[in-house]
Amino acid sequence: NTTGSDQSYEQTVAPGATATYHARFYNDGNLAQSLRITGTPGNSKWTVKYLDYSTGADITAAVTGAGWTTASLSPGGAWRVKVLVTPGASVGPGGVLPWLLTGTSTVDATKKDAVKATTTRE
């Protein structure tokens, strides 16, 4: 699904605190394949950071740019991305940042999965 409706999360954070999400993408196909991960960037008020869960590498620039490609996943295999979302000092109480992280098959671009979340500043 491309909307994240099956994988939706919400967190409320204190000023300056960071919400942590663990997005998981599965290869539901019958061939080994990689996924191209793309996601919502931060903005002048919110910081959004994407990390490769297995290595801890910061993949933010790639994810928010042309996309970051996972290693090859066998059928049924999964890849995790850690997402850190932090409100800046200018985000007032009730400020909200929705974001969407999408995994697209590198074998068949019509095959996609998405995770969505909403972070709210308390």
N, C-alpha and C positions, 0 to 999 in steps of 0.2 A: 504494500500500500504506500502511496506517495504522500499521504497527509499526516502520518504518524498516529492515526486514530486508534490503532491497536497497541501502541507503545507511547503513552502520554504520561508526563510526570509534572508535578508542581512542587515548588519549595518556596518558603518564605524565609528571608534572611535578615539579620540585624544589620544596621548601618556598618559598612566596611567588611562584613563577613562574606564568605564565599560559599555558594551552593555547589555541591559536587554531584554530578550525574555519571552513570556508567551506561553508555549506549552499547547495545550488542546487535551485530548484523550477522545473519545466517545465510549460508549458501543453500538455498532450497532446491537448487537445480540438480541435475544428474551428471554434470561435468565439473571437473575442477576449474575454478575461475577466481579472479581477483575482483574486488569491488572498488569503485572510485567513490570516495567519501567527500561530500561537500556540505558546508554548513553556514549558518547565519554568522556574520561577523559581529564583533562588538561595535560600539559607537562612542560618541563623545561622553556619554554618561555611564555606560556599562562596559566592563571588560569581559570578553569571552575567550577562553583559552582551551584549545584542543590538544590532548596528549594521546600518543599511542600507548594503550594500556599495558602492553607486554614489555615495552622498552622504557617508557616514561619520556620518550622524545617529544619535544614540542612540535606539533604538526599544524599549528594554527595558520601560518601563512599559506600552506598548500590547501588546507581544507577550505579556507575562505577565498581562495583564488580559483585556479583551474580544477582543483580536486587533488586528493591524496589517495594513492593506490595501495591497497593492502597486499600482503603476500598472497600467493595462490591458496585458496581454500578448497579442501576436498568436499564432495557432497555431504551436507549436514554439518560442515565445519562452521565456526563462528569467529568473528573478530570483534574486539571491544575497543571503544574509544572513551576516554575519560574527558568530561567536559566540566570546566570550572567557570562559574559565572559570578561576577562581583559587581555590586552597584558602586558607582563613584560617589563622592561627597555631595554632588549636586542632585542626586536622586532622592526625592522626598518620600515620606511615608506613603505607601500604596503604589509607588512607582513599579512598573511592570516591564519585563523584557521577555517576549515570547521568542523561541528559536526553534529551528528545524534542522535536523541532521539527516542527510539522505545518502544511502548506499546504492550505487548503480552498477549492475553487472558490466564487466569489461568485455564479455562475450556477446551479450544481448542487452543493449541499452534500454529496451522496453521493460526489463526486469529490475524493479526498484523496491527498496524498503526504506522506511523513514521512522525516525524517533523525534517526537516534539516535546517541548517542556516550556513551562512558564515559571520565571523566577520573579518573586515579588519582594520588595523592600518593606519590612514591617514598620 
